[in-house]
């Protein structure tokens, strides 16, 4: 489920506002003691981020699917995508952590079609007391005040979500994102380089 970019912040009744984490989108799958961390393009990152995988394995439910963002933060709790690939020890204050913003499957049940307000409550309950895996930070209930927090704290932007929304595949207008003007979107540049590069080597199965 991917939010649609809009130009300006707004307030809308029945919507909530969350920090837009500047990291790498990741799905976490747990089945018993087995955990996989898979990016949106299907690449398995479990071995690269063993601490995050171990933290997911420690969560109470025996089966679980989380949607979130892998990120690193500075002392002001700001995230930057480039820190995942080239962290600056003088700036970065955390190891890679998983910031979860949705739960799709838990305890053998598909909850993706339940409204977001229910999924969020379930997410907060299962991550209570967890380490390395945290729920995404909610901003002010008023969308314009939430945007003021984004600017003041130096976040990349915010994601506004319809609390009644179910989880959908692909891009949706029931989640909307607003980015700070002239933000350096390193991730977007990186994705364009990858998509433009010629394919080499054998195809994966």
C-alpha positions in Angstrom: 0.0 0.0 0.0 1.7 3.2 -1.2 0.5 6.8 -0.4 -0.1 9.3 -3.1 2.0 12.4 -3.1 0.1 15.7 -2.7 1.4 19.2 -2.9 0.3 20.8 0.3 -0.6 19.8 3.9 -4.3 19.7 4.8 -6.7 18.7 7.6 -9.5 16.2 7.0 -11.9 14.8 9.6 -11.5 11.1 10.2 -7.8 11.1 9.1 -4.6 10.6 11.2 -1.2 12.0 10.5 2.1 10.2 11.0 5.8 11.0 10.6 7.1 10.0 7.1 10.2 8.0 7.9 13.0 8.5 5.4 14.2 4.9 5.1 13.8 1.7 3.2 10.3 0.1 2.9 10.3 -3.4 4.4 7.8 -6.2 5.1 8.6 -8.4 8.1 7.2 -12.0 8.0 7.2 -14.2 11.1 6.2 -17.8 11.1 7.2 -19.5 14.4 10.9 -18.9 14.8 11.5 -18.1 11.1 11.6 -14.4 10.1 12.1 -12.8 6.7 12.7 -9.1 6.0 11.7 -8.4 2.4 11.9 -5.1 0.5 9.1 -3.9 -1.7 10.9 -5.1 -4.8 11.2 -8.6 -3.4 14.8 -8.6 -2.1 15.4 -10.6 1.1 17.4 -8.4 3.6 17.2 -10.8 6.6 20.9 -11.7 6.7 21.9 -8.0 6.4 19.7 -7.0 9.3 19.9 -9.9 11.8 19.2 -7.7 14.8 16.0 -6.5 13.3 15.0 -10.0 12.4 15.8 -11.2 15.9 13.6 -8.5 17.4 10.7 -9.5 15.2 11.2 -13.1 16.2 10.8 -12.1 19.9 7.4 -10.6 19.3 4.6 -12.5 21.0 2.5 -13.7 18.0 3.6 -16.9 16.4 2.6 -15.7 13.0 2.8 -12.1 11.9 3.3 -9.7 8.9 4.3 -6.1 9.5 4.7 -3.3 7.0 7.2 -0.6 7.8 10.3 1.3 7.1 13.9 0.3 8.0 15.7 3.4 9.1 18.5 5.0 11.2 18.0 8.1 13.3 20.2 10.9 14.7 19.9 12.3 18.2 17.0 14.5 17.2 15.2 11.4 16.0 15.4 12.4 12.4 15.9 9.7 9.7 17.7 9.9 6.4 17.7 7.2 3.7 21.4 7.6 2.9 22.4 6.7 6.5 21.4 3.1 5.8 24.1 2.8 3.1 26.7 5.2 4.4 26.1 6.0 8.1 28.1 8.9 9.6 29.2 7.8 13.2 29.3 11.4 14.2 25.6 11.9 13.3 23.8 8.6 13.5 22.6 7.7 16.9 20.8 4.4 16.4 21.4 1.1 14.6 19.0 0.1 11.9 15.5 -0.2 13.4 12.1 -1.2 11.9 9.5 1.5 12.2 6.2 -0.4 11.7 3.1 1.4 10.5 0.8 -1.5 9.8 0.0 -5.1 10.7 -1.5 -7.3 8.0 -1.5 -10.8 9.5 -1.4 -11.8 13.2 -2.0 -15.0 15.1 -3.2 -16.9 12.0 -5.6 -14.2 11.0 -5.6 -11.9 8.0 -6.4 -8.4 9.5 -5.6 -6.4 6.4 -9.3 -5.7 5.6 -10.0 -4.4 9.1 -10.1 -0.6 9.3 -6.8 1.2 10.0 -7.9 2.3 13.5 -8.2 -1.3 14.5 -5.0 -2.3 12.9 -3.1 0.5 14.6 -4.5 -0.4 18.0 -3.4 -4.0 17.5 0.0 -2.9 16.3 0.6 -0.8 19.4 -0.4 -3.7 21.6 1.9 -6.2 20.0 4.9 -3.8 20.0 4.4 -2.7 23.6 7.8 -3.0 25.3 9.5 -4.1 22.1 13.0 -3.0 21.1 14.4 -2.4 17.6 10.9 -2.6 16.3 8.7 0.4 17.0 5.4 1.8 15.9 5.6 4.9 13.7 5.1 8.2 15.5 1.7 9.8 15.3 1.7 13.6 14.9 -0.9 16.1 16.0 -4.6 15.2 15.3 -5.0 18.4 13.2 -3.3 18.0 9.9 -2.0 21.6 9.7 -0.5 21.3 13.2 1.0 18.0 12.3 2.7 19.7 9.4 4.1 22.4 11.7 5.6 19.6 13.7 7.2 18.2 10.6 8.9 21.5 9.8 10.0 22.2 13.3 11.5 18.7 13.9 13.1 18.4 10.4 11.2 15.3 9.2 11.0 14.4 5.6 7.2 14.9 5.6 4.1 13.3 6.8 1.7 10.6 5.8 -2.0 11.2 6.2 -4.3 8.2 6.5 -8.0 7.6 6.5 -8.7 5.8 9.7 -11.4 3.7 8.0 -9.1 2.5 5.2 -8.4 -1.1 4.6 -5.0 -2.3 3.4 -4.9 -2.2 -0.4 -2.2 -3.3 -2.9 -0.4 -0.6 -4.9 -0.9 3.2 -4.7 -4.0 4.6 -2.9 -5.6 8.0 -2.3 -6.7 6.9 1.1 -3.2 7.4 2.3 -1.6 10.7 1.2 1.9 12.0 1.7 3.3 15.5 1.9 7.1 16.2 1.7 9.0 19.2 2.7 9.8 21.5 -0.3 13.2 20.9 -1.9 13.8 17.8 0.2 16.8 15.8 -1.1 15.2 12.5 -2.0 18.3 10.2 -2.1 16.1 7.1 -2.3 14.3 8.3 -5.4 17.7 9.0 -7.1 19.0 5.6 -6.1 15.9 3.9 -7.5 16.2 5.7 -10.8 19.8 4.6 -11.1 18.9 1.0 -10.4 16.0 1.0 -12.9 18.2 2.6 -15.6 21.1 0.2 -15.1 21.4 -2.8 -17.5 20.6 -6.2 -16.1 23.6 -8.4 -15.5 24.1 -11.9 -14.3 21.7 -14.8 -14.2 18.1 -14.3 -13.4 16.9 -15.2 -9.9 14.4 -18.0 -9.6 
